[in-house]
Amino acid sequence: MPGKKAVFSPAADYRMPIRALSIHGHFYQPPREDPITGEIPYEVGAAPYKNWNERIQAECYRPNAELGNFERISFNLGPTLCEWMVENDLATLRLIAAQDRANVKKHGIGNSIAQPFNHTILPLATLEDKITQVYWGVKAFEHGFGRSPTGIWLPETAADTETLMVLADHGIEFTILAPWQADLDYLDPTEPYRVALPNGRSITVFFYHRELSSRVSFDPLITTNADQFVQEEVASRFLADKARRGEPQLLLIASDGELYGHHQTFRDHFLAHLVNGASSHAGITTTNLALWLKSHPPRRTISIREKTSWSCHHGVLRWSGECGCTPDYGIWKMYLRRGLDALAAEVDGVYREAVLSLGFDPLQLRNRYIHAMMGRMPIETLLTEMAGRALSSDQIRRVALLLDAQRQRQRMFTSCGWFFEDFSRIEPKNNVAYAAQAVRLTRQATGIDLSGVAIDALRHVISHRTGLRGDIIFKKQLQRAEKSV
């Protein structure tokens, strides 16, 4: 009857338990630019497009944006991908950001989350690098989306307690991990968990559903029909005992965003129907993680397994040595990791001594350099503001070169350089090219030549297929860089 007040009914709650589904897309491309020219070389495999970024943009990012999919899922857009989109398809980037703003307007909270800037495997990084990567990622997100992020996607979901502490220090409320990263014998994947951190702090973790995420990623047959997928794959994954108690449940499916249209054709349309009709027709609500957390905070506190990830069941060994993920002759990864770690320490030492002599805090200066990298502040303004006094043009030039060296030195830890089985691929060679550029810029700024350190450190990095050596690649890239000056 009109005017009659609604009354809470346990029976009604039993009949209509909340069943929710969230799709998270990890949209990311590594830097493919030649560090000398700033341009992406022609990539034959991407034909008929000039490079893979252009092809994936045409097959995935633009179609999903045009379908409105970014408004209805949880997602992160990697900063290096955003940099490329700013120069090559700003309209699509703006459309994606507008779909996040639509959620802010409707729900008071957005559905996009941030990502550490260079897709570095953070448990293998120094504490200072963890801080820089998260700080740069947060500031890049704020620049692109006009708000602070509530969540962050960790590269390869690689995590340890120190990394989670850095996230909390930067105001991050939640992240996403694989279920085997929880230090539990039994994990309920339908709800978030609070992870306890030192000094009484904590962070929320959503664990994606293992079977659903794996099958979506690697079994194309189950994502051909969205209605069938919901009815046969999703609906049965909710926990019966929680349904009987009327408890809310969230299933999270996480995968590379490029799955939807690039890795698997027509999956952008599958995704569109999944979040626009197929789920609701089955009585399942689609949501995003930030919105779910707003009404469903974690009820349990747990710990994580240290130095684990979603794509290596050997912890983070895939990016530091030889493991079963890439079993044949992966020893080059250990030498590449050791070599670049050693070179980074030398580059940092030169940088630290030089900027300390001018009164700068080295970490704070490097962190704030992101504003100049994004074009938000001229480097001269940044340095003058941080120094608190006027600097000579030569001082500005030298510090600017050292900061550019730091930028290249961060790029050389891009995770893709270790992901695949052989050193002769373009990804590890790019990492070495960034190392060469960091050495050249450091010498240009200070006269200190670190090339000998790099050559000694990289001579044991050898492709088992071609015999290609890391020190040879470094020398060639350094020679190219010097000729370009």
N, C-alpha and C positions, 0 to 999 in steps of 0.2 A: 504494500500500500504506500502511496505517496507520503513522504515525511517520516516513514518508519526507519528507525536507526538500525544500522547493521550490527549484528551480534556475532562475536567470535564463536565459531563452532568447531570443537575438536574433530568431529566427524567430517566436516567439510575440509578441514586441513588434511585429514587422512586421505580423503579422496583426491585432493589436488596438491600433492607435494610439488615443490618447485624443482623443476628439472631444467638445467641451463647448459648451454654449449657455447664455448668460446674458441674461436680459431685464431691462433697467433701466427702471423707471417713475418719471418725474419728476412727482410729485403736488404740486400747488401751486395756491393761489388768492391773488390780490392782496387787500389790505385793501379791503373794500367799505363799511366802517362810516363813517357821517357823523362827522367829527371833533368835532362839537359834541354830538350826542346819544349817540354810541357805538353806535348801532343801524344795521343795514343797512336802507336804505329799501326799500319794496316795489318789486320789479322785474317789470314786466309780462311780459317774455319768458320768465320762469322758471315761469309758471303750469303746473300747478296749485299750485306751491310759492310761498312768499313771496319767495324770492330765489334766485339761482343757486347759492349755497353749499348751501342745503337740497336743491335739485334734484340737484346733482352728488353730494351725500352719499348720497342715496337711490338713484341710478343707478350709482354707481361705488364710492365708498369703503367703504360698509357692505357691499354684496354681495361685493366682493373680499376684505374681511376675513372675512366669514362663510364664504367658500369656502376660506379658508386660503392665498390666493394670496400674501399679503405674506411668508409664511414661505419661499417658494420662488423669489423673484426678488430682484434688487437694486433698492433704491428709496430715494428721499428724500421726506420729507414736509415741505413748506415751513413755516417757523415761523409765518407769519401764518395759514396754514390750521390749524395745531395750536392757535393761540390761539382760533380760532373753534370748533374741535371741543371744546376744554375746556369751553366754555360751552354748547354745543348738542348734542353727542353724545359724551360722555366714554366711554361704553361701547365705541364703535367705536375710539376712540383707544387705549384700554387693550388692546383685542384686537389691534390692529396692533403695539403695543409688545411684547405677549406673544409674538407670532410672531417678532420679532427676538430676544427672549430665548431662544426655543427653539433658534435657531441658535447662540447663545452657549453654551448648555448642551450641545448636540450636538457642535459643532465648535471651541469655544473662541473663536469670533469671530462677530460679528453680521453681518447682511446689509443693514442700513440705513445710509445715509450722511447727512451733514449738508448744510445749504444756507446761504449768507449770508442774513442775516435778512430784508431788505426787497426781495430780488430786484433789487438795483441792478446796473447794467452796470458791473462793477468797473474795466475798463480806462479808463472815462470818469470815474472817481471820483478824488478826492485820495487820497494815501497814508493819511492819517488816517481817511478814510471806509472805505477798504478794510479797515483794521485793525478798526474798529468793527463793520463788517458781518460779518466772519469771526468775531470774538470773540463777538458776540451770537449768531450762528448756532451756534457750538460750544457755548455755554452753554445755549442753548435745547434743543439736541440732548441734552446731558447731563441736563437736567431731565426731558425726555420719555422718554428711553430708558435712563437710569440707567448710562450708560457714556460714555467718550470716543469720538468718531468717528475711524475710520481713514481715511475718504474724505469727499469733499465734492462736491456738484454745483454748478457755477458757473452763475449765471443766464444763460440763453441760451448756455451754455458759453463765454461771452465771456472771453478770457484775454489776458494779456500777462505778461512776465517778472516785473514787480513784483507782480502778483496772485499768481503761483505762489510767489514768495518769501514773501509774507504767509501763504499756506497752510502752507508748510514751517515758518515760525516758530511756527505754532499746532499743530504736531505732526501735520498732515495728511500721510498717506502717498501718497494717489492721488486723481486726479480723472478725469473723462471728457471727451473732446473729439471734435469731428468730424474725419474723416480729412483734410480739406483744411486743418486747422489745423496739421498737421505740416509742418515745413520739409524735406520729402523729395520727391524725384521719384517714388519708389515706396514705398508703405507696405504692410507686411504687417499686415492688420487682425486676424490670428488670434493676436497676442501683444501684451503690454504693452511700453511703452518707458520708459526712464529719460530724463527731461529735465534737462539740466545747468543749474544755477543758479549765480549768483555765490558766491564764497567757498567753493567746493568742495561746495556742497550740491546736492541733487537732489530730484525728486519723480517718482513713477510716473504715467504717463498711459495709460489704456485708450482706444483709438479705436473708436467703434462702426462696424459694417458699414454702409456708405453705402446700398447698394441695398436690403438687407433692411430697414433702419430706415425708409427712405423709403417703401417699398411697404407696410409694415405701417401706417405713419401715414396714407397717402393713397390706398391702393387697397383698399377694403373687401372686394373679391372674394377676395383671397388669404387672408383670415383668417376664412373661414366654416367651414373644416374643418381642425382642428389636425393630424390624421394626414396629410392631403394636403399641408398647409403644410410639415411637416417633411420629407416625402419628396421633394417637388418643388422647394421653395424653399431649405430649409436645408442638406440633405445635400450638394447639389452645390456649395455655397459653400466647403467646406473645400478646402484647397490640396493637389493631388494629389502634388506632389513632397515635401511635408512628411509626408503620409500614408505614402509609400513609405519614408521614413526613420524612421518610427515616432515622429515628433515630436508632442508634445501641441499641440492647437489649440483656441482659444476664439473663438467667434463671439459678438459683443455686439450685441444689438438694443436701441436706445434710442428712447424716444418719450415724449410726455406720458402720464402715467398715466391721465388722464381718457379716453383712447382706449378703455380697457377697460370699456365699459358705458355711458359717457355720450356721447362723440363717435360711437361705433359700438355699437349695441345688441347684446347677447348676447356681446360680446367678453370679458366677465369669465369666462364659461363656456369660451370658446375658450382663454383663458389658463390656466384651471384644468386643462383636458385637456392642453394643450401641456406644462405642467411636471409633470403627474402621470402621464403614460402615453404620450402620443404620441412624445415625444422618446426615452424609454428603449426603447420598442418598435423604434425605428430605430437603436438602438445609440449614442445621443447622451446624454451626461450633462448634467443641468441643474445649474448652480452659481451662486454669486454672486461678485462681483469680489474682495471681501476674502478669501474662502476660496481662490479661484484664486491670488491673489497670494501667499498663504502658502506654496504649494508650487511656484509657477512665477514666480519673480522675473524682472524684465526682463533681457534679455541685451544690448540695444543702447542706446546713449545718443544722443539727438537734440536738436534745437532746435525751437521752435514758431514759427509765423508770428505776429508781434505784432498785437495788437488785432483778433482774429478771433472769429467766433462760429458757431453752428450754423444760425441762421435768417436770416443776412444774408451774402450772398456779397460784399458790399462792405465787409467788415471789421465795424465797429460803427457804420457811418454811419446805419443805420436809426434809431438812438437819439440822433443828434446833428445830422442834416441831411437833405437830399433825396437819395434813392438809388433805384435801380431796383426795390427790393422794394415800395415804395409810391410809384410814379412821378409821380402827379398832385398837384402843388401841396404837396409835403412841406416847403416852406421854413419853415413854422411850427415844425417840430421844432427847427431850428437856433435860432430865437428863444426857444423854450421852454427849450432846454438852456442857452443863454447867460443867460437871465433868471433861472432857478433857481440856476445857478452863482453869479451875482452876488449874489442874495439870500442864499444859503447862506453866502457869505463874510462878509456883514454880520452875519447872525445869529451866526455863529461868533465874530466879533470882539467882539461885546457879551458873549457867554457867556464867552469866554476872559478878558476883562478883569475881569469880575465874580467869577469863581471863583478866579482868581489872587490877587485882593485878600484872599481868605479863606484862602489857603494851599493850595488844591487844585491837583493836576495836572489840567489840563482834559481830556486824552485818557483818562487813567486813570479819572477820575471818570465820564466819559461811558460808557466801556466797562463799568464795574462797575454802572452804572445798570440794566443788564439784570436784575440780581437783584431790584431793586425792581419793575421792569416785570412780572416773572413771579410776583411775590408771594412770593418766597423770603426777602425781608428788608424790613422797614419802611424807608421813605426816611429817617426820623430816625436809625435805627440805622446805616444806610450812611454818612450824612454825618458823624455823630459819630465813627464808627470811622475814616473816612478823614481827618478833621480832627485827630484825636488829642486833642480837647478838646470841651467842651460848647459848643454854638452857641445863639444866641438863637432864639426861635420865629420872629422876623421873618427872620433869616438863613436858617433852614431853609425857610421858605415861599418866599423869593425863589430860592434855589438849586433847589428842587423845581420851580418854574415854569420856570426856565431849562432844566432837564433835560427837562421835558415838551416844551418848544420844540424841543430837540434831537431828541427822538423824532419829532415831526411833521416836522421838517426832513429827517430820514432817509427818512420815508415819501414825501416829495414827489419822490424819485428812483426810485420804483417803475417798473420797466421798461415796464410795460403802458401807461404814459402816452404813450409814443412808438411803440408797436408798430404801431398801425393807421394808416390813411391820413388821417384827418380829426380836427381838434381838437374838434369838437362832440360826440365820443363821451364816455361817462361816465368813462373811464379818465384822460385828460388833465385833465378838469375836476376829478376827485378830487385829482390831484396839486396843482393850484392851490388847492384847498380846504385841503389840508394846509399849503401855504405860508402861507395867510391865518391859520391857527391858530398857526403858528410865530411870525408877526409879532405877533399879539395877545398871546400868552403872554410874549414878550420885552418888550413894552411894559408889561404888567401887572407884571412882575418888576422892571423898571429905569426905567420912564418913557420909554425911548427908542423913538421911533416910526419904524419902518422901512417903513411902508406906502408912502411916496413912492418909495423905492427899488424896491419890488415893482411899483408901478403903471407907473413909467417902463420897467422891464425887460420887462414883459409886454404892453405896448400893441401890439407888432408881431406878437404871436401871434394869428393870424386864421384862422378856418375858411373855406376856399374854398367850402364848400357853403352855409353859413348866414350868414357874416359875423360870427359870434360872436368876441369878442375876449377875450384872456386877462386884460387889466386890468379889464374889466367883470365877469368871473367873480370875480376876486379881490375887488373892491369889494363885490359882493353877499355873498360868503362872509364877509368881514370884518364887514360890518354884521350879519349873522346871528349871528356869534360874539359881538359886543359886546352884542346884545340878550339873549343867553342868560345873561350874567353876572349 
